[in-house]
Amino acid sequence: MYAHDEPGVQWTQLPPAELVETASTALRMLAEPGRLRMLWLLSGDEYDVASLAAAVGIARPSVSQHLAKLRLAGLVELRRDGRRALYRARGGHVRRLLAEAMNAADHHLHSIPDHD
């Protein structure tokens, strides 16, 4: 289901400013390719910093900084397992946001017509 199919969504009225600001912050976090790759992987499984760094090819200190930003934006959550910190995407909304962004990019790159 697409957002425009959601019951109660009023496309002719602006959403509240606080909602727009929070959504804008989340989208800014996705504007960096490394964070986008990390969030993609975190949507499928939990990772610690070292494993995520190895998977995306980014230095561990940078991964830690990216994860902190993603947590502040509400896109990633942390779970402690003893001394290990495990990260994952915050659920279905994040996964659908990533999937839609990738689908839109695929349509653009391959000149696929947009959906109605």
C-alpha positions in Angstrom: 0.0 0.0 0.0 1.3 3.4 -0.9 1.1 6.5 1.3 -1.4 8.1 -1.0 -3.7 5.0 -0.6 -3.7 5.5 3.2 -7.1 6.4 4.5 -7.2 9.9 6.1 -4.2 11.3 4.3 -5.0 14.8 3.2 -2.6 15.7 0.4 -4.2 19.2 0.0 -3.3 20.2 3.6 0.1 20.5 5.1 1.0 18.2 8.0 2.0 19.8 11.3 5.4 21.5 11.4 6.8 19.1 14.0 5.9 16.1 11.8 7.5 17.8 8.8 10.7 18.5 10.8 11.0 15.0 12.1 10.4 13.5 8.7 12.9 15.9 7.1 15.6 14.8 9.7 15.0 11.2 8.9 15.3 11.8 5.2 18.5 13.8 5.7 20.0 10.8 7.4 19.3 8.7 4.3 21.0 11.2 2.0 24.5 9.8 2.9 25.2 6.6 0.9 27.1 4.8 3.7 24.2 5.4 6.1 21.8 4.1 3.5 23.8 0.9 3.0 24.0 0.4 6.8 20.3 0.9 7.3 19.5 -1.5 4.5 21.5 -4.2 6.2 20.1 -3.3 9.6 16.6 -3.8 8.1 17.4 -7.4 7.6 19.4 -8.4 10.7 21.1 -7.1 13.9 24.8 -6.1 13.7 27.4 -4.9 16.1 29.7 -2.1 15.0 32.6 -4.3 13.9 30.4 -6.6 11.8 28.5 -3.7 10.2 31.8 -1.9 9.4 33.1 -5.0 7.7 29.9 -5.5 5.7 29.8 -1.9 4.4 33.5 -1.3 4.1 33.5 1.7 6.4 35.9 2.3 9.4 34.5 1.4 12.8 34.7 4.9 14.2 32.7 6.2 11.2 30.1 3.5 11.6 29.7 4.4 15.3 29.1 8.0 14.4 26.6 7.1 11.6 24.7 4.8 14.0 24.5 7.6 16.6 23.0 9.9 14.0 20.6 7.2 12.9 19.5 6.5 16.5 18.9 10.2 17.1 16.7 10.4 14.0 14.7 7.4 15.3 15.7 5.1 12.4 17.8 2.6 14.4 17.4 1.0 17.8 20.0 -0.5 20.1 19.9 -3.8 22.1 22.5 -4.8 24.6 23.6 -8.4 24.8 26.0 -8.5 27.7 28.8 -6.1 26.7 27.8 -6.2 23.0 25.7 -3.5 21.5 23.5 -4.7 18.6 21.8 -2.4 16.2 18.8 -2.9 13.9 16.4 -0.8 11.9 13.3 0.4 13.9 10.7 -1.6 12.0 8.4 -1.8 9.1 8.2 1.9 8.4 11.9 2.2 8.0 12.0 -0.9 5.7 9.2 0.4 3.6 10.9 3.9 3.3 14.1 2.2 2.1 12.2 0.0 -0.3 10.3 2.9 -1.8 13.5 5.0 -2.1 15.3 2.1 -3.9 12.2 1.4 -6.1 12.1 5.1 -7.1 15.8 5.1 -7.9 15.4 1.9 -10.0 12.6 3.5 -11.9 14.7 6.6 -12.5 17.8 4.7 -13.6 16.0 2.3 -15.9 13.4 4.7 -17.2 10.5 2.6 -15.8 7.2 4.5 -15.8 6.0 5.7 -12.4 3.1 4.0 -10.7 -0.2 5.8 -10.4 
